[in-house]
Amino acid sequence: MTTSSHAPHTHGALGAVARRWPVAVGLLAAAAMVLAGPATAADLAMVVVLAASCYVAAAAFSRPWMAWVWVAVGSVLVVASRLLAISPTLVNAVAGAALLVLGVVRGVARPALARQTAGFVVYGLLALVALALPPGPGLVLAALTLVGHGAWDLWHLRRHRDQVSPSLAEACVALDVPAGLAVLVLAFLV
């Protein structure tokens, strides 16, 4: 008699999508971003700052799932700031800084918070420089920064460090790299 013990799993195309749902989410977001019309440096800078602040949220709360919560919170901040005619990039940058302060006050693991803060600062500064440049070069820098953040996502996906949810890192790779590359291609074609 042969016994087979395996975890239940879904078969076929639906099962493949179910297992790779973060990639599907990231690719859908990238497609929506590119198909919504000509992206601006401000659009890409906002995505970069929001993505970097998600990692700070996970580190500040020492909970990987907080990165997903911050996707929702940051998105609400984007909508609210647009309704109030305030820069969503600036609002999310301030919120990310507040998360850093919260993490310090909570006394979370310093190495994780320090690495996420470094990433937030580097990517945030690149996003702000992109906003200060003329539209063409600004868009190129913002798109390259988004692709660079995809490398940061991939590093987290491979290392499983710093309280970053692997599913969020996977979704972000699938968003950042295709969206950044598509915007670069479209910028040079137009």
C-alpha positions, 0 to 999 in steps of 0.5 A: 500500500502506498501512501501519498501525503501532499498538501492540497494544491490547485492544478492547471492555469488557475492554480498557476495564477493562484500560486503566483498571485503577487506577480499577477497583481504587480503586472496588472498594476504595471499595465494599468499604469502604462495604459492610463496614458503618458506617465510623468516623472511625478507619477513614477516618483510617487510609485517609488516613494510609496513602494519604499515606504511600504518596506519602512512600514514593515520594518517599523512594525516588525510585521511583514504584512504591514507592507501590504497594509501600507499599500492601501494606506499609501494609496488612500494618501495618494487619492486624498492628496490629489483631492487636496491638490498636494503632491502625493509624493511629498505626502507619502515621503512625510508619511514614510518619515513618520513611520521611521520615527514610529519604528525608532520609538517602538525600538524595533530591530535597528538593522532592518529599520536602518536598511529600509530607511537607507533604501527609502532615503536613496530612492526618495532622493532620486525621485525628488531629483527626477521631479526637479529636472526638466520633463524628459530627463526627469521621466528617464531618471524616475523610470530608471529609479523605478527599475532600480527599486525593482532590483531592491525588491528582488534582493528582498525576495531572494534574501527574505530579510528586514521584515519584508513580505515575500509576496509584496517583494514579488508583486513589486518586482512585477510592477517596478521593472515592467512599468519602468522599462515600458515608460523608458521605451515609450519615452524614447519612441515619442 
